[in-house]
């Protein structure tokens, strides 16, 4: 008999933390199970792994696991056996909101992959355990409304600096009294913790608009800062051209050899990450065909009859490359005639937010000279910070492509976002309505489908 969707949801939640209980026939000793909740509060005999209840109809719609008084439960780990077990129990993401509580127990370690299958976890309480350190990686992809960590014996270190920064943002609903123990065995409030050489990383590219002739080579550099020094990686999905990278030096480098026109329009990203956080910057690769000549002064003088002659001469060329090269020829002529022309700002594109590495409200603005950009939230000026800020990823002449980047927004960030672009020749304004997460307690998780958003444009 094939398990139904409700049973699959139950198995998913029970596999919540990389530790299915293979072969279980019912709730283990020290635990109880209902149609919506699993709780383990008995300390004798207690549990050392996460429970799986009996596979029955009564297990449908489980939305909470509550564990307390379990001194033998020391880790939520990701060893190979548990990862394999998780894949068998929970092949897909859960599709509902969930709560996890592990309190007054012996928890000392949480693996970076602990919640990788559970993107809709909204509430996690790990209070009064034995955690002396805690990495950000298990939680980075979650849209948490609550992460409660009080009364853990944290050691003052750079690895828990992200908790301090997380507390200080508006994305967290209430302040916790968190403390850590310094090298002198002194108890210090986490908000007052100072750790030398412990900062968020920052990445900058040598070129954000990479232009190269087909068949040539080009090198892109990524300069990073941060403490400890961040690890650097290149994101070059679907790159056809031969390439090699060196991330052991700063700046890191990416060399693309014998560039293919098939890579034109590809986005190349540099990611800098350390234990405090991460930063990502991107550039767009534009490849011009070798037989175009690339003499814009000459191309500006071409007549349509000459362009038609080029088409006839190149009929044997593969159609995709032909189309790309001719479009580049026409664009080069247009750009030559419009370069340095004063242009009032025009927001040509703005779209509802999409979840990627961060949440992003993408936009495109034209204007010359470069417009100044100001965001408004619900009509008030939006003060940007390291957790919500404007990123310009690509600049093409007087056109700017970027996004308003938000790190782990919650329901508190739902609402209307307005972009105002201004320069000496005018201004333009457009609005988009964003819904990142449902209100806590209504049973709905973060909205992952961008099609549910509504966009409204304000006429200037």
Secondary structure, DSSP 8 states (H G I E B T S, - for coil): ----HHHHHHHHHHTTTS---TT--S--TTEEE-SSEEEE---SS--SS-----SSGGGTT--EEEEES-TT--EE---HHHHHHHHHH--S---S-EEEEEESS---EE-TTTTTT-TTEEEEE--SS--S---SGGGTT---SEEE--S--EE-SGGGHHHHHHHHSTTSSS----EEE-TTS-EEEGGG---TT-EEEEEEES-SEEEEETT--EEEEEEEEEES--EEEEE-TT--SEEEEE-SSSSEEEEEES--GGGTT-EEEEEEE-SS-EEEEEEEEEEE-GGG---HHHHTT--HHHHHHHHHHTTTS-HHHHHHHHHHHHHHHHHHHHTT--EEEEEEEE---EESSSEEEEEEEEEES--EEEEEETTEE----SSEEEEEEEEETTEEEEEEEESS--GGG-EEEEEEEEETTEEEEEEEEE--B--TTSS--B---GGG--------
